[in-house]
Amino acid sequence: MMDEFFPATAMPDRDWWANLWPNPENVVRCLGVEPGMVVVDLCCGDGYFTVPLARIVAGRAYGVDIDPAMLEQARIELDRAGAFVRELICADARELPDLLPGTVDYVLIANTFHGIPDKAAMARTVAAVLEPGGRFAIVNWHRLPREHTVVLGKPRGPKTEMRMSPEDVRLVVEPAGFTLERVVELPPYHYGAVFRAIEVIKKGDEL
């Protein structure tokens, strides 16, 4: 069933993940996660970013993934690090508004967006759970040929044709109610596109 959601996508081996980003907490801070926020690590996988997110926001975090084995690994990593979250949720990311008790300040999705069949729908789902002015960060591989993104001696990452430029991402996400705030370079092969949720004035609220 997961192949339906994320075709040709697999969770990377932790060894080469750590080789790419030996300090994931610095990556998360560069993307604008700050103490006091309530955050969601969407499609969190084995918790590589869930742990630093949880540390920064003192546990005001949720991890969501459809794969129970990945969530169990995330739980192990949290325990190992002495970190905690409000909840690890095993569910379809498209059900996010029904999974959370309220709105949040920040949603991160790392290395998954390229494989989502209906990206526009996913952006709308995220918009539905964000506070006005909240952030949605998408970490992607740069649109480079796969043979050029070598980690530990082998080409890594999604197929070349699945990769998205920041402009590709902007065109999909902004119509859901966002504006692109900035693009953060995450060497050697990634970037983070950080979007801000636009506050929509509801009918009857106008001055």
ABEGO torsion letter per residue (X at the ends): XAAAABBGBBBBBAAAAAAABABAAAAAAAAGBBBGBBBBBBGAEAGAAAAAAAAAAGGBBBBBBABAAAAAAAAAAAAAAGBBBABBBBBBAAAAAAABABBBABBBBBGAAAABABAAAAAAAAAAABBBGBBBBBBBBBBBBAAABBBGGBBBEBBAAABBBAAAAAAAAAAAGBBBABBBBBOAABBBBBBBBBBBBBBGABX
